[in-house]
Amino acid sequence: VWVTAAGERERGNKFNEALHALLSIYLEHADDVLMAMEQITGTAIPELLSASKEESSASWPTLHRQTFLVFYKVLMVELDKSA
């Protein structure tokens, strides 16, 4: 999890843009894109759904309720590329 100098969780548009870029790069360079996507959708998202409102996924700490849309957008773009 990225935190500010004050120790608070990083938030905002710049954080979301950076997360979008990093996740896109990760999936672009994954040996098996669909397997990487399955790891996120099969493990990380269920962890998030069972976590409390302020917690994040245990296996993907950058995935929390505020960043779910970023993950969703990147996954849909990569899925479209794989089709």
One Martini backbone bead per residue (centre of mass of N, CA, C, O) as a GRO file, in nm:
protein
   83
    1VAL     BB    1   0.097   0.036   0.022
    2TRP     BB    2   0.049   0.364  -0.029
    3VAL     BB    3   0.206   0.644   0.133
    4THR     BB    4   0.243   0.914   0.294
    5ALA     BB    5   0.437   1.108   0.496
    6ALA     BB    6   0.194   1.083   0.720
    7GLY     BB    7   0.072   0.769   0.673
    8GLU     BB    8  -0.135   0.786   0.458
    9ARG     BB    9  -0.334   0.688   0.225
   10GLU     BB   10  -0.325   0.696  -0.095
   11ARG     BB   11  -0.491   0.937  -0.311
   12GLY     BB   12  -0.642   0.997  -0.605
   13ASN     BB   13  -0.575   1.065  -0.931
   14LYS     BB   14  -0.268   1.012  -0.935
   15PHE     BB   15  -0.282   0.735  -0.809
   16ASN     BB   16  -0.469   0.605  -1.021
   17GLU     BB   17  -0.278   0.651  -1.261
   18ALA     BB   18  -0.039   0.488  -1.149
   19LEU     BB   19  -0.192   0.223  -1.113
   20HIS     BB   20  -0.277   0.189  -1.405
   21ALA     BB   21   0.010   0.175  -1.521
   22LEU     BB   22   0.122  -0.064  -1.353
   23LEU     BB   23  -0.095  -0.273  -1.427
   24SER     BB   24  -0.049  -0.261  -1.731
   25ILE     BB   25   0.247  -0.346  -1.730
   26TYR     BB   26   0.212  -0.614  -1.590
   27LEU     BB   27   0.019  -0.740  -1.807
   28GLU     BB   28   0.203  -0.698  -2.060
   29HIS     BB   29   0.452  -0.881  -1.908
   30ALA     BB   30   0.306  -1.127  -1.883
   31ASP     BB   31   0.319  -1.451  -1.971
   32ASP     BB   32   0.003  -1.481  -1.862
   33VAL     BB   33  -0.260  -1.285  -1.878
   34LEU     BB   34  -0.503  -1.465  -1.795
   35MET     BB   35  -0.373  -1.567  -1.531
   36ALA     BB   36  -0.339  -1.291  -1.400
   37MET     BB   37  -0.640  -1.219  -1.411
   38GLU     BB   38  -0.735  -1.464  -1.245
   39GLN     BB   39  -0.591  -1.386  -0.987
   40ILE     BB   40  -0.754  -1.131  -0.940
   41THR     BB   41  -1.053  -1.246  -0.977
   42GLY     BB   42  -1.012  -1.516  -0.786
   43THR     BB   43  -0.869  -1.366  -0.528
   44ALA     BB   44  -0.876  -1.053  -0.476
   45ILE     BB   45  -1.180  -0.991  -0.496
   46PRO     BB   46  -1.282  -1.187  -0.276
   47GLU     BB   47  -1.116  -1.053  -0.054
   48LEU     BB   48  -1.257  -0.780  -0.074
   49LEU     BB   49  -1.552  -0.878  -0.020
   50SER     BB   50  -1.459  -0.995   0.280
   51ALA     BB   51  -1.382  -0.727   0.362
   52SER     BB   52  -1.368  -0.454   0.501
   53LYS     BB   53  -1.418  -0.131   0.410
   54GLU     BB   54  -1.092  -0.047   0.475
   55GLU     BB   55  -0.984  -0.283   0.335
   56SER     BB   56  -0.774  -0.500   0.161
   57SER     BB   57  -0.620  -0.700  -0.024
   58ALA     BB   58  -0.385  -0.937   0.054
   59SER     BB   59  -0.252  -0.991  -0.243
   60TRP     BB   60  -0.365  -0.680  -0.325
   61PRO     BB   61  -0.316  -0.387  -0.162
   62THR     BB   62  -0.428  -0.184  -0.397
   63LEU     BB   63  -0.699  -0.334  -0.345
   64HIS     BB   64  -0.982  -0.135  -0.308
   65ARG     BB   65  -1.269   0.038  -0.314
   66GLN     BB   66  -1.124   0.292  -0.458
   67THR     BB   67  -0.968   0.088  -0.692
   68PHE     BB   68  -1.157  -0.100  -0.849
   69LEU     BB   69  -1.202   0.061  -1.114
   70VAL     BB   70  -0.913   0.045  -1.213
   71PHE     BB   71  -0.898  -0.260  -1.237
   72TYR     BB   72  -1.138  -0.295  -1.426
   73LYS     BB   73  -1.033  -0.130  -1.665
   74VAL     BB   74  -0.772  -0.289  -1.715
   75LEU     BB   75  -0.901  -0.567  -1.755
   76MET     BB   76  -1.078  -0.490  -2.001
   77VAL     BB   77  -0.851  -0.403  -2.190
   78GLU     BB   78  -0.690  -0.673  -2.181
   79LEU     BB   79  -0.922  -0.852  -2.277
   80ASP     BB   80  -0.955  -0.714  -2.551
   81LYS     BB   81  -0.663  -0.778  -2.651
   82SER     BB   82  -0.700  -1.103  -2.624
   83ALA     BB   83  -0.942  -1.140  -2.845
   0.00000   0.00000   0.00000
